[in-house]
Amino acid sequence: MSPMGWMAALSLAWIACAAQADPLVPDRDDQVIESLPATVVARNAVQSARRSPQAAVAQAREWLAQARRSGDPRPAGQAIAALEPWAARPQVSAEVVLMLATAEQFLHEFEPAAQRLQTLLAGDAAQPQAWLTLATLRRVQGRYADSDRACRQLLRLRAELYGRACLAENAALRGEADAARAELSRLLAQRLDTATQGWLLTTLAELEERSGRAVAAETAYRAALAADAEGYTRLAYADFLIAAGRRAEAREQLRSEPRSDAVLLRLALASTEAPAGQAAAAELRERFAQADQRPGAAAAHARERALFALQVDHNPAAALALARTNLTLQREPLDLLVFAQAARAVGQSTAIAEARRITEETGLHDHRIDLLF
């Protein structure tokens, strides 16, 4: 019998047996009766997203959460594909636009996400979540004045805590550490949910680290993780520990984190000579090779590649080129720090002058970068 005939016969036999069997009644609400193949689950998810904009947003949220857990960008791409048909309609909901911009932000498509939010806000300025997301995007791009303008709209909409925290974070990046620290301390004195508390404490920890106050930074990092052990905070604290030479502690922080590119990079940096670090580096190299097959993927992850080239492959020239590419997309403190480190490692006066000029243009004040000039 051919394979197709065998499968057909097997299916008929199963149906016949099932028809004679007693119905299976689950004992608990969470009991698994049968696991559908991944292709069936994916097909059902796509069909669900086509039913309504609300269904598309709900499904996109699930895909984006999956992308964040796994570090795999493909579910975020699925989220965008599910939302785009609804976003193209004349009467697009704010919920669709916000979720689409969030997915684009995850994929480092910062400017398309910002433009999408600005279009939404031009028609309806009473969207605090859109203003907060826009403020974050402009901050990531190193456009602090534009971020300030979005932060102030939160105050106008009476989203007081978020507006004040938003402005304090920008002030801290510009070197106004004392004022920002005082503002964050006032906000933290309020009754807050754990997620908000963790966010504010992480902001404070990063402020203290850029100010060269290592003890205060570690205290804030630990408090942030105690409040809400969010993945971003763990990565930031792992960077802090690696910079301090405390690699074993950094590995412990990342032990239970999903093996995203960013986590693999830190594991490689924290275990350069150990088998675990070499395995993480090999896995990351394989991911980079796979990403090279997707248009634009290499530029979107140039920060990780620059750090890898600089600190794992010890190739400062490649690191400098990658860090320069990365700055066309994002200009957070870590992006400028890696660029300055690569410029210093290359040892070219022109590269060092370029790093200084870009840092000054951005307006960033960072003790770690200052030490390199």
C-alpha positions in Angstrom: 0.0 0.0 0.0 1.3 3.5 -0.8 2.1 5.9 2.0 -1.0 8.0 1.1 -3.2 4.9 1.1 -1.7 3.7 4.4 -2.5 7.1 6.0 -6.0 7.1 4.7 -6.6 3.6 6.0 -5.2 4.6 9.4 -7.4 7.6 9.5 -10.5 5.5 8.8 -9.6 3.0 11.4 -9.1 5.7 14.0 -12.5 7.2 13.1 -14.1 3.8 13.5 -12.5 3.2 16.9 -13.3 6.7 18.0 -17.0 6.2 17.1 -17.1 3.1 19.3 -15.2 4.6 22.2 -16.7 6.3 25.2 -16.5 10.1 25.2 -13.5 11.5 27.1 -14.6 13.9 29.9 -11.8 16.0 31.3 -11.3 15.9 35.1 -10.0 19.5 35.3 -10.3 22.7 33.4 -6.6 22.7 32.5 -6.4 19.0 31.4 -4.9 18.6 27.9 -7.0 16.3 25.7 -4.9 16.6 22.5 -2.1 18.7 21.3 -2.7 20.1 17.8 0.2 20.2 15.3 2.0 23.6 15.3 0.9 24.2 11.7 -2.8 23.8 12.7 -2.3 26.1 15.7 -0.6 28.7 13.5 -3.4 28.5 10.8 -6.1 28.9 13.4 -4.3 31.9 14.9 -4.1 33.6 11.5 -7.7 32.9 10.8 -8.7 34.3 14.2 -6.8 37.5 13.4 -8.8 38.0 10.3 -12.2 38.1 12.0 -12.0 41.5 13.5 -9.5 44.2 14.6 -10.0 43.3 18.2 -9.2 39.6 17.4 -6.1 40.8 15.4 -4.9 42.9 18.3 -5.4 40.0 20.8 -3.5 37.6 18.5 -0.8 40.1 17.8 -0.3 40.6 21.6 0.2 36.8 22.0 2.7 36.7 19.1 4.6 39.6 20.5 4.8 38.0 23.9 6.1 34.9 22.3 8.7 36.9 20.5 9.8 38.5 23.7 10.0 35.2 25.5 11.9 33.4 22.8 14.0 36.2 21.3 12.8 35.0 17.9 11.7 38.0 15.8 9.4 35.9 13.5 6.3 36.0 15.8 6.6 39.8 15.9 6.6 39.8 12.1 3.4 37.7 12.2 1.9 40.2 14.5 2.6 43.0 12.0 1.2 41.0 9.1 -2.0 40.3 11.1 -2.5 44.0 12.0 -1.5 45.7 8.7 -4.8 44.9 6.8 -6.8 46.5 9.6 -4.4 49.5 9.8 -4.9 50.1 6.1 -8.6 50.7 6.5 -10.0 54.2 6.6 -11.4 53.9 10.1 -8.4 52.3 11.9 -8.7 52.0 15.7 -6.1 53.4 18.1 -5.7 49.9 19.6 -4.5 48.6 16.2 -2.1 51.4 15.6 -0.6 51.1 19.1 -0.1 47.4 18.8 1.4 47.7 15.4 3.8 50.4 16.5 4.8 48.3 19.5 5.6 45.3 17.2 7.6 47.6 14.9 9.5 49.0 17.9 10.4 45.4 18.9 11.8 44.8 15.4 13.8 48.1 15.7 11.6 49.8 13.0 11.7 52.9 15.1 10.9 55.6 12.6 8.0 53.8 10.9 6.5 53.2 14.4 7.0 56.9 15.3 5.4 58.1 12.1 2.5 55.8 12.6 1.9 57.2 16.2 2.2 60.8 15.0 -0.5 60.2 12.4 -2.7 58.7 15.1 -2.1 61.6 17.4 -2.7 64.2 14.7 -6.3 63.0 14.6 -6.7 62.2 18.3 -4.3 63.8 20.7 -6.1 62.3 23.7 -4.0 59.0 23.6 -1.7 58.8 26.6 -0.3 55.4 25.6 0.6 56.7 22.1 2.4 59.7 23.6 4.3 57.5 26.0 5.4 55.1 23.3 6.4 58.0 21.0 8.4 59.6 23.9 10.2 56.3 24.3 10.9 55.9 20.6 12.3 59.4 20.3 14.5 58.8 23.4 15.8 55.6 21.9 16.8 57.6 18.8 18.6 60.1 21.0 16.1 62.9 20.2 15.6 64.1 23.7 13.9 67.4 22.9 11.3 65.5 20.8 10.8 63.0 23.6 10.3 65.9 26.0 7.5 67.3 23.9 5.7 63.9 24.0 6.3 63.6 27.7 4.6 67.0 28.3 1.5 65.8 26.5 1.2 63.2 29.2 1.0 66.0 31.8 -1.6 67.8 29.7 -3.7 64.6 29.7 -3.2 64.3 33.5 -1.1 61.1 33.2 1.0 62.8 35.9 3.2 60.0 37.1 4.2 58.9 33.6 4.7 62.4 32.3 7.0 63.3 35.2 8.9 60.0 35.0 9.3 60.5 31.3 10.8 64.0 31.7 13.0 62.8 34.6 14.5 60.1 32.4 15.4 62.5 29.7 16.8 65.0 32.2 19.0 62.2 33.6 20.3 61.3 30.1 21.3 65.0 29.6 23.3 64.9 32.8 20.8 66.6 35.1 21.3 63.8 37.6 20.5 65.5 40.8 17.1 66.9 39.6 16.2 63.6 38.0 17.2 61.6 41.1 15.0 63.8 43.3 12.0 63.5 40.9 12.3 59.7 40.7 12.6 59.5 44.5 9.4 61.5 44.9 7.6 59.3 42.5 8.8 56.1 44.2 7.5 57.4 47.5 3.9 56.9 46.2 1.9 53.8 46.3 2.8 52.0 43.1 2.1 48.7 41.4 5.1 46.4 41.1 5.7 46.9 37.4 5.7 50.7 37.7 8.0 50.5 40.8 10.4 48.2 38.9 10.4 50.6 35.9 11.2 53.6 38.0 13.9 51.8 40.0 15.6 50.6 36.8 15.6 54.2 35.5 17.2 55.3 38.8 19.8 52.4 38.6 20.8 53.4 35.1 21.0 57.1 36.1 23.4 56.1 39.0 25.5 53.9 36.7 25.9 56.7 34.1 26.9 59.0 37.0 29.6 56.7 38.1 27.9 55.8 41.4 28.3 52.1 41.4 27.0 51.3 44.9 23.9 53.4 44.4 23.3 51.8 41.0 23.6 48.3 42.4 21.2 49.1 45.2 18.6 50.4 42.7 19.1 47.4 40.4 18.5 44.9 43.2 15.5 46.8 44.4 14.1 46.9 40.9 14.5 43.1 40.5 12.9 42.5 43.9 9.9 44.6 42.8 9.5 43.2 39.3 12.1 40.8 37.8 11.6 42.1 34.3 13.9 40.9 31.5 15.2 44.3 30.5 16.4 45.0 34.1 18.1 41.6 34.3 20.0 42.4 31.1 21.0 45.9 32.4 22.1 44.5 35.7 24.1 41.7 33.9 25.9 44.4 31.9 26.7 46.2 35.1 28.1 43.0 36.7 30.1 42.1 33.6 31.7 45.6 33.5 32.6 45.1 37.2 34.3 41.8 36.4 31.6 39.8 38.4 30.9 37.3 35.6 29.6 34.5 37.7 27.0 36.7 39.2 26.0 37.9 35.7 25.6 34.3 34.6 23.4 33.6 37.6 21.1 36.6 36.7 20.6 35.2 33.2 20.3 31.5 34.1 16.5 31.3 33.7 16.1 34.0 31.0 14.9 33.0 27.5 17.9 32.5 25.2 17.4 35.7 23.1 20.2 37.2 21.1 20.8 39.7 23.9 20.9 37.0 26.6 23.2 34.8 24.6 25.6 37.7 24.0 25.8 38.3 27.8 26.3 34.6 28.5 29.2 34.6 26.0 30.7 37.8 27.5 30.4 36.4 31.0 32.0 33.0 30.2 34.5 33.8 27.4 36.8 30.8 28.1 34.2 28.4 29.6 32.4 25.8 27.5 29.1 27.4 28.3 30.3 30.7 27.0 31.8 29.1 23.9 28.5 27.3 23.2 26.6 30.6 23.6 29.0 32.3 21.2 28.6 29.5 18.6 24.8 29.6 18.9 24.9 33.4 18.4 27.1 33.1 15.4 24.7 30.6 13.8 21.8 33.1 14.5 23.7 35.9 12.9 24.3 33.7 9.8 20.6 32.9 9.6 19.6 36.6 10.1 21.8 37.5 7.2 19.4 35.7 4.9 16.6 38.2 5.9 16.8 41.7 4.4 17.6 44.3 7.0 18.0 41.9 9.9 21.7 42.5 10.2 21.3 46.3 10.7 18.5 45.7 13.2 20.8 43.8 15.5 24.0 45.7 14.8 24.4 46.6 18.5 24.7 42.9 19.5 27.0 42.2 16.6 29.2 45.2 17.5 29.5 44.0 21.1 30.2 40.5 19.9 32.9 41.7 17.4 34.5 43.9 20.0 34.5 41.7 23.1 34.2 38.1 21.8 36.0 38.2 18.4 38.3 41.0 19.5 37.9 42.7 16.1 37.6 46.4 16.9 37.5 47.5 13.2 34.5 45.3 12.5 32.9 46.4 15.8 33.4 50.1 14.8 31.7 49.6 11.5 28.8 47.7 13.1 28.4 50.3 15.9 28.3 53.1 13.3 25.6 51.3 11.4 23.7 50.8 14.6 23.7 54.5 15.4 21.6 55.2 12.3 18.8 53.3 14.0 19.2 53.9 17.8 21.3 56.1 20.1 20.8 54.8 23.6 23.6 55.1 26.1 24.8 51.5 25.4 24.9 52.2 21.6 27.1 55.3 22.1 29.2 53.5 24.7 29.9 50.6 22.3 30.8 53.0 19.5 33.2 54.9 21.8 34.8 51.7 23.0 35.3 50.5 19.5 36.7 53.8 18.4 39.1 53.8 21.3 40.1 50.1 20.6 40.8 51.0 16.9 43.0 53.8 18.1 42.2 56.2 15.2 42.0 59.8 16.2 39.3 60.5 13.6 37.1 57.7 15.0 37.5 58.9 18.5 36.6 62.5 17.4 33.6 61.1 15.6 32.4 59.3 18.8 32.9 62.5 20.8 31.0 64.6 18.2 28.0 62.2 18.1 27.8 62.0 21.8 27.8 65.8 22.1 25.2 66.1 19.3 22.9 63.7 21.2 23.4 65.6 24.5 24.1 62.4 26.4 26.2 62.6 29.6 27.7 59.3 30.6 30.6 58.8 33.0 31.6 55.6 31.2 31.9 57.3 27.9 33.6 60.4 29.4 36.4 58.1 30.6 37.2 57.0 27.0 37.8 60.6 25.7 
